[in-house]
Amino acid sequence: MSERVSPPRGFPKEEYQARVMRAQALMGRAGLAALLLTSEAEVRYFTGYLTRFWESPTRPWFVVVPASGDPVAVIPAIGAHLMHQSWLRDIRTFAAPAPGDAGLALLGDTLEELTPPGSRIGVPSGPETYLRLPLADWARLRERVARVLVDDANIVAVLRRVKSGAEVARITQACAIAGRAFARLPEIARAGVPLDEVFRRFQMLCLEEGADWVPYLAGAAGPGGYGDVISPATRVPLAAGDVLMLDTGLVYDGYFCDFDRNFSLGPPAPEVARAHARLIEATRAGFAAARPGARHGDLYRAMADVLGTQPEGRLGHGLGMQLTEGPSIVAWEEAPLVPGMVLTLEPCIDVAPGRMLVHEENIAITETGAIWLSHPAAAEIQILEAT
Amino acid sequence: MSERVSPPRGFPKEEYQARVMRAQALMGRAGLAALLLTSEAEVRYFTGYLTRFWESPTRPWFVVVPASGDPVAVIPAIGAHLMHQSWLRDIRTFAAPAPGDAGLALLGDTLEELTPPGSRIGVPSGPETYLRLPLADWARLRERVARVLVDDANIVAVLRRVKSGAEVARITQACAIAGRAFARLPEIARAGVPLDEVFRRFQMLCLEEGADWVPYLAGAAGPGGYGDVISPATRVPLAAGDVLMLDTGLVYDGYFCDFDRNFSLGPPAPEVARAHARLIEATRAGFAAARPGARHGDLYRAMADVLGTQPEGRLGHGLGMQLTEGPSIVAWEEAPLVPGMVLTLEPCIDVAPGRMLVHEENIAITETGAIWLSHPAAAEIQILEAT
């Protein structure tokens, strides 16, 4: 791998302090004495705690953001060494797994210490969130803590929608890495190569070009289009006339890209060429509409107008610490675009029953309009060797 | 990649039917009229539905296992094409994302159709589970459904502990792939190579050797040992005297391996050589104790006796569709070993304050004792080039 200039890893303490201050301002308005966080992205957003160990479901992890002051981590002992490398200073640990409720007891004590009696504690509960804690433990916690656990008034989701410059730099880097991998696809994909081998080799290209890891790769290949966009690879070899689509979410320093590319095995059928050009036109229309103050629904309409249909699914979404984040680009979404938002534009088109094409790019909203984070594809579908 | 014989992908319908029948027998004893499943492993266990699309948190997914008859899927429309390739025949879809509670309404109707009034529906709620549904939606569902939603009496977790032959074959394959990648580590790791480059290249080796994807890689390197085992890679170059540890959970056909290997950069210090040999001896003692009828706690004690300490953390765990599954190998775990269980043996040893070594192998329990799924490491730590 050739050396390239990459943004530094991790953020300065000030990045997290600013996030906490914004959260605390919103907590004050919502009447919340603390936030209780349990999931990977929520914990990392306020602490910078980055590990793939979340893959193990055994142990719960907690971060408490009080109404004033720094967050407090209440975590299994196995995570102490790494959490002490974060900016947090108050890190409380419990043995896990262990018999009994050691972690819940420590969390309960911490919550009661950090909040006044009778106050309310917000837990992310809205769209796209989940509680990373067994339901039985959740019930125990609610019984144990002499505070009212309520929803977080969507505070964490709303904050995460608007990225800092440092966050946009990571996503831009992830996009650049994926772009280089896509540019090398002709090295690994041609007629006769099984789709699962293309998937495997493409992930290797992503890593070779600088991905930290490749949490997401989907795609499909079929004559003149494909049936869905979320399937794992089959062993069917690519064949002349196929349209191959790969959609990757790779990670750089904890931030995702999420875009795809379509390829034709040999010269495309006229309807495929037209469909691809139409998707690019729709994407450009979405890009042009993506200005501060526009609604997410406006982007949907701009793309749907070009497509000439009203797709039932969304035509894009937020992007950042997770492969997909809110809000969705759907007709009914009235949330306004704000500088710092990072979005995917993802129009789709039906070429024939059971044969679709989907295109996707990543953009960021600035004060003056959108900028491309992925290098936008040309109207002409790329052609791979079919012999 | 050379061609190798791999187990076929996916399971026959009979595999899933047997799982459903076992679940239904336990549901009858627990007085449950249905199971409601929301998470990736739970849904896949009963359907075979395999996709990386779970990386997107936007949409909920539901599978209902009734007291008799086949499971019913209640899923977003985007998943219909892939779910129709599973053995399920009753697949109900809703638009998502969408305003309102379309998915919850369809799920509620389905639950009421499949269960008698006044009955109880089990939801996995115990250790290592989570509800993959926003808390606000969970509250809405409980209000809407005229049934009692209770815990699942640990039925799904208990079933998943005992693997079928087809499942063990997948885990064995994942272990073999990782074993080949570890054998090639000298190609990519030597003094002077930054740890993050080793991580990246090792994931490429895993893919080249046949991994479908690499959800987990952790590791560390430090002089004479390392401080923790869950950190992502730093950019610090490997140096003579370092112990390098890589711990990977790669996936083949939806099943994980989870084991590590330690390497010394140049000849190991005597205390490192001794520690490694002790870890191997402890692993072998755990293996020897791993017979049907033994308790998980017996394995802990067998390993702890060799280590000469009583580590606070666990010394292994279940393994399968997830990187880590229950039960844990801890002193207080009385669950008996049963043929078909797949476990990791994972002893650790402190070489000095802040310097540890961890070793890990994967085994399966058979009628007559344990078998190795990973090819067990030798007592001598492997040596990498230090110049």
Chai-1 contact restraints between the chains, C-beta under 6 A:
chainA,res_idxA,chainB,res_idxB,connection_type,confidence,min_distance_angstrom,max_distance_angstrom,comment,restraint_id
A,L50,B,P232,contact,1.0,0.0,6.0,A-B,restraint_1
A,T51,B,I230,contact,1.0,0.0,6.0,A-B,restraint_2
A,R52,B,Y216,contact,1.0,0.0,6.0,A-B,restraint_3
A,F53,B,I230,contact,1.0,0.0,6.0,A-B,restraint_4
A,E55,B,P215,contact,1.0,0.0,6.0,A-B,restraint_5
A,E55,B,Y216,contact,1.0,0.0,6.0,A-B,restraint_6
A,E55,B,L323,contact,1.0,0.0,6.0,A-B,restraint_7
A,S56,B,L323,contact,1.0,0.0,6.0,A-B,restraint_8
A,S56,B,T324,contact,1.0,0.0,6.0,A-B,restraint_9
A,P57,B,E128,contact,1.0,0.0,6.0,A-B,restraint_10
A,T58,B,E128,contact,1.0,0.0,6.0,A-B,restraint_11
A,T58,B,T324,contact,1.0,0.0,6.0,A-B,restraint_12
A,H81,B,G227,contact,1.0,0.0,6.0,A-B,restraint_13
A,H81,B,D228,contact,1.0,0.0,6.0,A-B,restraint_14
A,L82,B,D228,contact,1.0,0.0,6.0,A-B,restraint_15
A,L82,B,S231,contact,1.0,0.0,6.0,A-B,restraint_16
A,A95,B,E312,contact,1.0,0.0,6.0,A-B,restraint_17
A,P97,B,S328,contact,1.0,0.0,6.0,A-B,restraint_18
A,P99,B,W332,contact,1.0,0.0,6.0,A-B,restraint_19
A,S125,B,P134,contact,1.0,0.0,6.0,A-B,restraint_20
A,S125,B,L135,contact,1.0,0.0,6.0,A-B,restraint_21
A,S125,B,A136,contact,1.0,0.0,6.0,A-B,restraint_22
A,G126,B,P134,contact,1.0,0.0,6.0,A-B,restraint_23
A,G126,B,A136,contact,1.0,0.0,6.0,A-B,restraint_24
A,E128,B,P57,contact,1.0,0.0,6.0,A-B,restraint_25
A,E128,B,T58,contact,1.0,0.0,6.0,A-B,restraint_26
A,T129,B,P134,contact,1.0,0.0,6.0,A-B,restraint_27
A,Y130,B,R132,contact,1.0,0.0,6.0,A-B,restraint_28
A,L131,B,L135,contact,1.0,0.0,6.0,A-B,restraint_29
A,R132,B,Y130,contact,1.0,0.0,6.0,A-B,restraint_30
A,P134,B,S125,contact,1.0,0.0,6.0,A-B,restraint_31
A,P134,B,G126,contact,1.0,0.0,6.0,A-B,restraint_32
A,P134,B,T129,contact,1.0,0.0,6.0,A-B,restraint_33
A,L135,B,S125,contact,1.0,0.0,6.0,A-B,restraint_34
A,L135,B,L131,contact,1.0,0.0,6.0,A-B,restraint_35
A,A136,B,S125,contact,1.0,0.0,6.0,A-B,restraint_36
A,A136,B,G126,contact,1.0,0.0,6.0,A-B,restraint_37
A,A136,B,D151,contact,1.0,0.0,6.0,A-B,restraint_38
A,D151,B,A136,contact,1.0,0.0,6.0,A-B,restraint_39
A,R200,B,L207,contact,1.0,0.0,6.0,A-B,restraint_40
A,Q203,B,L207,contact,1.0,0.0,6.0,A-B,restraint_41
A,M204,B,M204,contact,1.0,0.0,6.0,A-B,restraint_42
A,M204,B,L207,contact,1.0,0.0,6.0,A-B,restraint_43
A,L207,B,R200,contact,1.0,0.0,6.0,A-B,restraint_44
A,L207,B,Q203,contact,1.0,0.0,6.0,A-B,restraint_45
A,L207,B,M204,contact,1.0,0.0,6.0,A-B,restraint_46
A,P215,B,E55,contact,1.0,0.0,6.0,A-B,restraint_47
A,Y216,B,R52,contact,1.0,0.0,6.0,A-B,restraint_48
A,Y216,B,E55,contact,1.0,0.0,6.0,A-B,restraint_49
A,G227,B,H81,contact,1.0,0.0,6.0,A-B,restraint_50
A,D228,B,H81,contact,1.0,0.0,6.0,A-B,restraint_51
A,D228,B,L82,contact,1.0,0.0,6.0,A-B,restraint_52
A,I230,B,T51,contact,1.0,0.0,6.0,A-B,restraint_53
A,I230,B,F53,contact,1.0,0.0,6.0,A-B,restraint_54
A,S231,B,L82,contact,1.0,0.0,6.0,A-B,restraint_55
A,P232,B,L50,contact,1.0,0.0,6.0,A-B,restraint_56
A,E312,B,A95,contact,1.0,0.0,6.0,A-B,restraint_57
A,R314,B,P97,contact,1.0,0.0,6.0,A-B,restraint_58
A,L323,B,E55,contact,1.0,0.0,6.0,A-B,restraint_59
A,L323,B,S56,contact,1.0,0.0,6.0,A-B,restraint_60
A,T324,B,S56,contact,1.0,0.0,6.0,A-B,restraint_61
A,T324,B,T58,contact,1.0,0.0,6.0,A-B,restraint_62
A,S328,B,P97,contact,1.0,0.0,6.0,A-B,restraint_63
A,W332,B,P99,contact,1.0,0.0,6.0,A-B,restraint_64
